[in-house]
Amino acid sequence: MPNWDPPLEDDGVTLGPEESLQREIEKSKSLKVERLQLRNEIESLRSKNVQLLNENEVLKQALANVKMNAPGSSPRVSSSAFPRITTQTIYFLLIFNLGAVAFLLHYFFNR
């Protein structure tokens, strides 16, 4: 016949059957409470997930609307703000700047 030792509890004292049963009932109750808390947390996370998915969809639609309204990806400055430079203006500025450089060099070396 095997020698069965009763299980020792945390503090090294063997509890009687009533105390063991009471302790198991308390463990069971605490596990049920924890299980209910986890279910509540799961439900709150699911509702938050749905809320975030809805918000994400709204933001995607807003972004799509902005892209549809703006033809270019970067904002364009109207062409009336900067007049078009003609070739005549370019040649004038080139000759003017070369003349200014020549004048400054002449003034600098003839001092």
Secondary structure, 3 states (H helix, E strand, C coil): CCCCCCCCCCCCCCCCHHHHHHHHHHHHHHHHHHHHHHHHHHHHHHHHHHHHHHHHHHHHHHHHHHHHHCCCCCCCCCCCCCCCCCHHHHHHHHHHHHHHHHHHHHHHHCC
